[in-house]
């Protein structure tokens, strides 16, 4: 077994996004991987597959709401949270989020045994989100729970659940037991499986090479001879000439990427080449690209990253101050040529079958819609009962003795509409809200299952 050295582009490809912490953390992973036994393609793939979901190589610690689950950290003896305020103080930090006073103490003890000097994490646990502790915390958890042994069983054939003829799947993925150890359950299992498979294919450069679309042999030099442009143009699909730069030809667009006609940057006005790319990506099934508005933003980048990964094309490590990959590095001639002749993207069957509850945990729009539905149900119940009761009471008011007592109150409140009617109006608003949020939830769930919407952690 030898050391497996990874690169920043490797991590970006596996995570499927810009992974802004990759530059900082990759050298540390390479430094310590062999020491802690993460020294085969299978082990490194499993390790990176979990980190890709736990942190996205973007977050140093757990994003605090607090959510209901986070509020549950307080007083949990299994996490060692024995003092008031421990739940918030010892929230998850690091690549594999170390959570709880007890785990922070265990990590500190482990570092002492490794003879690695470290700060007082009990006094300031947020330091666990800084280098090198972000990485070492993940290696501590990985080695303590014996995850290398589980990773050794991983192959490209068993990374996914077995898909049955009925469209259902059999839980056979070797990522499952690893996820259970890391997560305590199976949250974001589909994403962990996908990231682990990306890692296996990325770190095994020849794996399934014959199945990957072969990009056309073109380069980025502008001003190719007209004969070569015409030959390439004849091979490529026809696209609305009004969308293309510089001369109404997709071949010209490819050969001029990176040249004077390609000026796409984040937030810039419409760029014809970006608009072309967006249209092609959407047609190929990368629907997370959204509208073909010609603007280079995060949705467009997410779609390009996913497509480049599927095509086996690398992403060059060149990001702006926000961690955004430069357009000229993401939209390259080989990418444009390959995506235009590639077959339509197939939707992950596990993603397509993911229950709504699990989708809600990774897609904010679904979670918000579910909350809206719950709120509207509670509101409808709270308004409906008074509306019915108020109507009955309004009828009782018609008795003279009771009416004489109630009229002064109604007059003082200047109510021309009965109280029960106001509750009835509120009930109608709540029912309408429920119907609208249910429709939004269904649309967001369908968008995720079809690949139009990507997960967010």
ABEGO torsion letter per residue (X at the ends): XBBBBBBAAAAAAAAGBAGAAAAAAAAAAAAAAAAAGBABAAAAAAAAAAAAAAAGGABABBBBOBBAAAAAABGBAAAGBABBGAAAAABBBEABBBBEAAAAAAAAAAAAAAGBBBBBAAABAAAAABOAAAAAAAAAAAAAAGAAAAAAABBAAAABBBBBAAGBBBBABAAAAAAAAAAGBABGAAAAAAAAAAAAAAABAABGAAABBBBBBBBABBGBBAAAAAAAAAABBBBBAAABOAAGBAAAAAAABGBAABABBBGBBBBAAAAAAAAAAAAAGBAAAEBBAGBBBAAAAAAAAAAAAAAGBBBBBBBBAAGBBBAAAABBAAAAAAAAABBBBBBBAAAAABBAAAAAAABAAAAAAAAAAAAAAAAAAAAAAAAAAAAAAAAAAABAAAAAAAAAAAAAAGBABBAAAAAAAAAAAAAAAAAAAAAAAAAAAAAAAAGABBBBX
